[in-house]
Structure formats: C-alpha cells, structure tokens
Amino acid sequence: MAEKIIMLACSAGMSTSLLVSKMEAAAKQDGVDYKIFATSAADIDHQLSQDPHPDVLLLGPQVRYMANDVKKKTDKAGIPMDIINMSDYGMMNGENVLQAAEKLLGDR
C-alpha cells in the first residue's frame, strides 16, 4: 500500500496525466511509494470524500482561479493544497512537483 496519496487536479485531468508519470518515475528513483493520480477539477469534491482520501492536492496552474474555493474544502478535510508552479508544470518537471508535494506533506 502506498505511503501517501497525491492528487493533481486540472481542467479535465488529462494535461496532468503526463506529469503524474514523471512524478511516479521521480518517486521510484527516490525510493518512495506514493499513489499519484490526476483528476478533473469537477471531481475534487468526490475525491475528498473517498476513504482513503488524498493526503495532498496540487492544482494545475490553469485552474488557479479555483484555489480559494478548493482551499476552503481542503482545509475542512485537513488536506494541504497548493498550486503547481507554472514553470515546473510547463516543463513537466516531475521531480520538482514531487518535492513540492512532499514539502506540503512534511516529508523529507
């Protein structure tokens, strides 16, 4: 079973799918076991209600306009949330995005 669950959310969940692959490769290289998945912003409420729910949520830069509303929901659920750095997103830098998630989790 994965140590932590990292959820990425964007408009449709498709543009973050490649980033998920890059993050999984970085996690494997770092020797950590995370479940990392992408979903649409419309699916955030559903995912937050799941058991187990994500341990951290990263929003794609294209849905940053939703950050305040999503933050209220993640705060209520006790889940840290942030927006993926636009440069790391554009370059599909899985290692940097993974490190950002770990920082939110308090890992490493």
N, C-alpha and C positions, 0 to 999 in steps of 0.2 A: 504494500500500500504506500502511496506517495506521502512524503513528509508534509508537504504543503500543497495547496491548490491555488494556482494563479490564473485569474480570469482577465482576458483582454476583451474590450468591447469597442466596436466601431459601428459605422452606419449599418452595414449588413453582416458583419462578421467575416467577410471574405478577404478584405485587404489585410487583416491582421493574421490570417492563416499562415502566410509565409513567415511572418515574424515569429509565430509560435514555433515553427520548425527550427528557426535559427536559435530561439531561446532554449528549445529542447536539446539541441546539439551543444550549446554552451553549458547547460546544466549537466549533461552527460560528461563533458570534458572536465567539469569541476567536481564530478563525483557526487552530485546531489540528485535526489529523487523527488521531482515535483510533477504534479499533474498541471499542465499548462494547456489552456484551451481558449478559443476565440468564439465570441458570440455577437449577436446584434445588440445594439443599444436597447431595442424594444424588448429583449429577453432578460434584461438586468434584474427586474423585479422577480421573475420566476427563479433565476439562478440564486438570488439572495435568500429565497425561501427554501431552497433544497437542503437536504441533510445527507452528507456534509455540504456546507456552503463554502464558497471560495474564502481563502484566507486573506486575499488581497485582490483589488480590482484596479486595473490600469485602463484608462480611457484613451482611445485613439485621438490624435490631435484634431481630426475632422469633426469630432463630436464634443469638443471642449466647451461649447456653448451649453451643454447639459450638466457641466461639472457641479454647479451649485445644487441642483435638484438631486443629482446622484449622490453627492456628498452627504446630504441630509439622510438619505436612505442607508448609506454605508455606515454612517456614524451611529444610527439607530441599531444597526445589526452588529456593530463593533468590528467593522472591517475597514482597514486602511485603504485609501483610494488616492490616486494621483493621475495626472495626465502624462502620457508618454511624451518624452522630449521629441520635438518635431524633427530635429536633425537625425536622432537615432532611429526614429520611425522611417524617415525618408531613405536612410542608408540601410535599413533593415539590420541594424546592429543589435543582434540578439544578446550578446554579452552585456552591453551597457543597459539594455532594458531589463535583463535578468537582475543585474546589480541594483537597479532602481527598485525592483520589486523586493529584493532581499533587504534593502535598506528600510523599506516600509514595514517589513516583517520583523526587523530587528535581528535578522540572521547575518552572520559573518561580520 
